[in-house]
Amino acid sequence: MLDRLLGRASLKERVAELEDERDSLRAQLEAERERRADAVSDRQDAQERVNRLEDKIEQLEDALDRQDDADDGIEFRGVEELRGSRVDAVLDRLESVETGPEEIMTAMVEDASAEAVREAFGERAPLVARAAPCLAITDDAGVVSAALDVPVAPEPFATWSDGVELDREWFRPTGRYAVALVRADLFALGEYEGRGRRSVAGFRSGVKGDHSKGGFSQGRFERLRDEQIDEHLGKCRERIAEREADRLYLLGDAAAIDRLDVDAAATDAVGATGDPEDALADAVREFFSVRLYRL
């Protein structure tokens, strides 16, 4: 009675109404968050399916290419993985080749569709296509016929001259440079002078792995994991920005590299794992290896 006389009853009723409205809005907000999380999860699942299909398509296309080549009886004379001093030895040999003017072709090939490449390699052009992207080399007598994959590939070109046109920087940089290995939960940065490593540092971050039954919902788990990855990549950017060398080669997980969004002289997806220092060494070894195709 006293509350009603003082107007407090209506105020209490209004407070109760507002509390109910607040609780309803909170429930709607949580439902919207779950819906968005489910949408993110669905999008990720769809992207994974797209990636699997693209991998399958690529495998089938490669199989078709191999079948086409097999039908023509064309195969590589040999394939060799070059590392360290063996890379230098092969490059030395190629640079030692001398011919008359415009008798040897060097071409950085993204595919073998260019008419100049087809004319130069003739029936062996399909092998260049299989090796592409590659640095392809041949002479007008067919004595030299090889292709190399190039760690730091230049823009496509094709030229005839009196010798092989190549730059050692495409295969192993000189001077000062840095190599960063970035994965969703791992980072390593090495500073180099030529082939000598001047310093190395790295760290791991506590990023959650695959979602398991129980505990967080899938949507909440994905949100938390994305936040952890973003925090990890933020630390990676800070450490990369502190490097001394200007040139940067960025290696690691393709998705992490995309999300990192850092300018680099070259990027490449590598499968190096383990402790940061060991993983970086494996990544550098893999990135700067060169595959030689004898055409």
C-alpha positions as CSV (number, residue, x, y, z in Angstrom):
1,M,0.0,0.0,0.0
2,L,2.8,2.4,0.9
3,D,4.8,1.4,-2.2
4,R,1.7,2.1,-4.3
5,L,1.1,5.5,-2.6
6,L,4.8,6.5,-3.2
7,G,4.8,5.3,-6.8
8,R,7.4,2.7,-6.1
9,A,5.2,-0.2,-7.2
10,S,5.1,1.0,-10.8
11,L,8.8,1.6,-10.7
12,K,9.4,-2.0,-9.5
13,E,7.1,-3.3,-12.3
14,R,9.1,-1.2,-14.9
15,V,12.4,-2.6,-13.5
16,A,11.1,-6.1,-13.8
17,E,9.9,-5.5,-17.4
18,L,13.3,-4.1,-18.3
19,E,15.1,-7.0,-16.7
20,D,12.9,-9.4,-18.7
21,E,13.7,-7.4,-21.9
22,R,17.4,-7.4,-21.1
23,D,17.4,-11.2,-20.5
24,S,15.5,-11.7,-23.8
25,L,18.1,-9.6,-25.7
26,R,20.9,-11.5,-24.1
27,A,19.4,-14.7,-25.2
28,Q,19.0,-13.3,-28.8
29,L,22.6,-12.1,-28.8
30,E,23.9,-15.5,-27.7
31,A,21.8,-17.2,-30.3
32,E,23.1,-14.9,-32.9
33,R,26.7,-15.6,-31.8
34,E,26.1,-19.3,-32.0
35,R,24.5,-18.8,-35.5
36,R,27.5,-16.9,-36.7
37,A,29.9,-19.4,-35.2
38,D,28.0,-22.2,-37.0
39,A,28.2,-20.2,-40.2
40,V,31.9,-19.8,-39.7
41,S,32.2,-23.5,-39.1
42,D,30.1,-24.3,-42.1
43,R,32.2,-22.0,-44.3
44,Q,35.4,-23.6,-43.1
45,D,33.9,-27.1,-43.8
46,A,32.9,-25.9,-47.3
47,Q,36.4,-24.5,-47.9
48,E,38.0,-27.7,-46.8
49,R,35.7,-29.6,-49.2
50,V,36.7,-27.1,-52.0
51,N,40.4,-27.6,-51.2
52,R,40.0,-31.4,-51.3
53,L,38.2,-31.2,-54.6
54,E,40.8,-28.9,-56.0
55,D,43.5,-31.3,-54.9
56,K,41.7,-34.2,-56.5
57,I,41.2,-32.2,-59.7
58,E,44.9,-31.4,-59.8
59,Q,45.8,-35.0,-59.2
60,L,43.5,-36.1,-62.0
61,E,44.9,-33.4,-64.3
62,D,48.5,-34.6,-63.5
63,A,47.4,-38.1,-64.2
64,L,46.0,-37.1,-67.6
65,D,49.2,-35.2,-68.4
66,R,51.3,-38.3,-67.5
67,Q,49.0,-40.4,-69.5
68,D,49.3,-38.1,-72.5
69,D,53.1,-38.2,-72.2
70,A,53.1,-41.9,-71.8
71,D,51.0,-42.3,-74.9
72,D,53.6,-40.3,-76.8
73,G,56.4,-42.3,-75.2
74,I,57.9,-39.2,-73.7
75,E,59.5,-39.4,-70.2
76,F,62.1,-37.4,-68.3
77,R,65.6,-38.7,-68.8
78,G,66.0,-38.2,-65.1
79,V,64.9,-36.1,-62.1
80,E,67.3,-35.1,-59.3
81,E,66.8,-33.1,-56.1
82,L,69.8,-30.7,-55.8
83,R,71.0,-29.3,-52.5
84,G,74.0,-27.3,-51.3
85,S,77.2,-27.6,-53.3
86,R,75.4,-29.8,-55.9
87,V,73.3,-26.8,-56.9
88,D,76.4,-24.7,-57.4
89,A,78.0,-27.5,-59.5
90,V,75.1,-27.8,-61.8
91,L,74.8,-24.0,-62.2
92,D,78.5,-23.8,-62.9
93,R,78.1,-26.4,-65.7
94,L,75.2,-24.6,-67.2
95,E,77.0,-21.2,-67.2
96,S,80.0,-22.8,-68.8
97,V,78.0,-23.7,-72.0
98,E,78.9,-21.3,-74.8
99,T,77.4,-21.3,-78.3
100,G,77.1,-19.0,-81.3
101,P,74.8,-16.0,-81.1
102,E,71.2,-16.9,-80.4
103,E,71.8,-20.6,-80.3
104,I,70.7,-21.4,-76.8
105,M,67.3,-20.6,-75.2
106,T,66.7,-19.8,-71.6
107,A,63.0,-19.4,-70.5
108,M,61.3,-18.9,-67.2
109,V,58.1,-20.8,-67.9
110,E,54.8,-20.7,-66.1
111,D,53.3,-23.1,-68.6
112,A,54.4,-24.5,-72.0
113,S,51.7,-22.7,-73.9
114,A,54.1,-20.0,-75.2
115,E,54.8,-20.5,-78.9
116,A,58.5,-19.8,-78.5
117,V,58.8,-22.6,-75.9
118,R,56.8,-25.1,-78.0
119,E,59.0,-24.3,-81.0
120,A,62.3,-24.6,-79.0
121,F,61.5,-27.9,-77.3
122,G,59.4,-29.5,-80.0
123,E,58.1,-33.0,-79.0
124,R,59.6,-32.5,-75.5
125,A,57.5,-29.4,-74.7
126,P,55.0,-31.5,-72.7
127,L,57.8,-32.3,-70.3
128,V,58.4,-28.6,-69.8
129,A,54.7,-28.2,-69.0
130,R,55.0,-31.0,-66.4
131,A,58.0,-29.3,-64.8
132,A,56.5,-25.8,-64.9
133,P,56.9,-23.4,-63.3
134,C,60.6,-23.9,-64.2
135,L,63.6,-22.4,-65.8
136,A,63.9,-24.3,-69.1
137,I,67.1,-24.5,-71.1
138,T,67.8,-25.9,-74.6
139,D,70.0,-25.3,-77.6
140,D,69.3,-25.4,-81.3
141,A,71.2,-28.8,-81.6
142,G,69.3,-30.4,-78.7
143,V,72.6,-31.1,-76.9
144,V,71.4,-29.2,-73.8
145,S,67.9,-29.9,-72.6
146,A,67.0,-29.4,-68.9
147,A,64.6,-27.6,-66.6
148,L,65.1,-26.3,-63.0
149,D,62.5,-25.3,-60.5
150,V,63.6,-21.9,-59.1
151,P,63.1,-20.9,-55.4
152,V,62.9,-17.2,-56.1
153,A,61.4,-17.2,-59.6
154,P,61.8,-14.1,-61.8
155,E,59.1,-12.9,-64.1
156,P,58.4,-15.2,-67.2
157,F,60.8,-14.6,-70.1
158,A,62.2,-16.4,-73.1
159,T,65.4,-15.4,-74.8
160,W,67.9,-16.8,-77.3
161,S,71.6,-15.9,-76.7
162,D,75.1,-17.4,-76.7
163,G,74.8,-18.8,-73.2
164,V,72.5,-19.8,-70.4
165,E,70.8,-16.7,-68.9
166,L,70.5,-17.2,-65.1
167,D,71.0,-15.3,-61.9
168,R,72.4,-17.0,-58.8
169,E,70.1,-14.9,-56.7
170,W,67.2,-17.0,-58.0
171,F,68.6,-20.0,-56.4
172,R,70.4,-18.8,-53.3
173,P,70.5,-15.2,-52.2
174,T,73.7,-13.4,-51.3
175,G,74.2,-10.5,-48.9
176,R,71.9,-10.0,-45.9
177,Y,68.4,-11.5,-45.7
178,A,65.9,-13.0,-43.3
179,V,63.8,-16.2,-43.4
180,A,60.7,-16.5,-41.3
181,L,58.8,-19.7,-40.7
182,V,55.2,-19.1,-39.7
183,R,52.6,-21.7,-38.7
184,A,49.4,-21.3,-36.7
185,D,51.2,-22.1,-33.5
186,L,54.9,-21.8,-34.3
187,F,57.3,-19.0,-35.4
188,A,61.0,-18.9,-36.2
189,L,63.1,-16.1,-37.7
190,G,66.7,-16.5,-39.0
191,E,69.0,-13.8,-40.2
192,Y,71.5,-14.8,-42.8
193,E,74.6,-13.5,-44.5
194,G,74.9,-15.5,-47.7
195,R,74.7,-19.1,-46.5
196,G,75.9,-18.3,-43.0
197,R,73.2,-17.9,-40.3
198,R,73.9,-14.9,-38.1
199,S,71.0,-15.4,-35.6
200,V,67.9,-17.4,-35.0
201,A,64.9,-17.0,-32.6
202,G,61.5,-18.4,-32.3
203,F,58.6,-19.4,-30.1
204,R,55.5,-21.5,-29.8
205,S,52.0,-20.3,-28.9
206,G,49.3,-22.1,-27.0
207,V,46.8,-22.5,-29.9
208,K,44.1,-25.1,-29.4
209,G,44.2,-28.1,-31.7
210,D,41.3,-30.0,-33.1
211,H,37.9,-29.8,-31.3
212,S,37.0,-32.7,-29.2
213,K,33.6,-33.8,-27.8
214,G,32.5,-32.1,-24.7
215,G,33.5,-28.7,-23.3
216,F,33.1,-25.9,-25.7
217,S,30.6,-25.9,-28.6
218,Q,32.2,-26.1,-32.0
219,G,31.3,-22.5,-32.7
220,R,32.8,-21.2,-29.4
221,F,35.9,-23.4,-29.9
222,E,36.5,-22.0,-33.4
223,R,36.1,-18.4,-32.1
224,L,38.6,-19.0,-29.3
225,R,41.1,-20.7,-31.6
226,D,40.8,-17.9,-34.2
227,E,41.5,-15.4,-31.5
228,Q,44.5,-17.4,-30.3
229,I,45.9,-17.6,-33.9
230,D,45.3,-13.9,-34.4
231,E,47.2,-13.1,-31.2
232,H,50.0,-15.5,-32.3
233,L,50.3,-13.9,-35.8
234,G,50.3,-10.4,-34.2
235,K,53.4,-11.4,-32.3
236,C,54.9,-12.8,-35.5
237,R,54.4,-9.5,-37.3
238,E,56.0,-7.6,-34.4
239,R,59.1,-9.9,-34.5
240,I,59.4,-9.7,-38.3
241,A,59.2,-5.9,-38.2
242,E,62.2,-5.9,-35.8
243,R,64.5,-7.8,-38.2
244,E,67.7,-6.2,-39.3
245,A,67.7,-7.5,-42.9
246,D,65.4,-5.8,-45.5
247,R,64.9,-8.9,-47.7
248,L,62.5,-11.4,-46.3
249,Y,61.6,-14.9,-47.4
250,L,58.4,-16.1,-45.8
251,L,57.8,-19.9,-45.4
252,G,55.3,-22.1,-43.6
253,D,51.6,-22.9,-43.6
254,A,49.8,-21.3,-46.6
255,A,46.8,-20.2,-44.5
256,A,49.0,-18.7,-41.8
257,I,51.0,-16.8,-44.4
258,D,47.9,-15.4,-46.0
259,R,46.5,-14.2,-42.6
260,L,49.9,-12.8,-41.7
261,D,49.7,-10.4,-44.7
262,V,53.4,-9.4,-44.7
263,D,55.4,-8.3,-47.8
264,A,58.2,-10.7,-48.7
265,A,60.6,-11.3,-51.6
266,A,59.1,-14.8,-51.9
267,T,56.7,-17.1,-50.1
268,D,56.4,-20.8,-50.1
269,A,54.4,-23.5,-48.3
270,V,56.6,-26.0,-46.5
271,G,55.8,-28.8,-44.2
272,A,58.6,-28.1,-41.6
273,T,57.5,-28.9,-38.0
274,G,59.1,-29.5,-34.6
275,D,61.1,-27.1,-32.4
276,P,61.3,-23.6,-34.0
277,E,65.1,-23.7,-34.7
278,D,65.0,-27.2,-36.2
279,A,61.8,-26.5,-38.1
280,L,63.4,-23.3,-39.6
281,A,66.5,-25.3,-40.7
282,D,64.3,-27.9,-42.4
283,A,62.2,-25.1,-44.1
284,V,65.3,-23.4,-45.4
285,R,66.7,-26.6,-46.7
286,E,63.4,-27.5,-48.4
287,F,62.9,-24.0,-49.9
288,F,66.4,-23.6,-51.4
289,S,66.6,-27.2,-52.8
290,V,66.4,-27.3,-56.6
291,R,64.7,-30.0,-58.7
292,L,66.6,-30.8,-61.9
293,Y,64.6,-32.3,-64.8
294,R,66.6,-33.8,-67.6
295,L,64.3,-33.4,-70.6
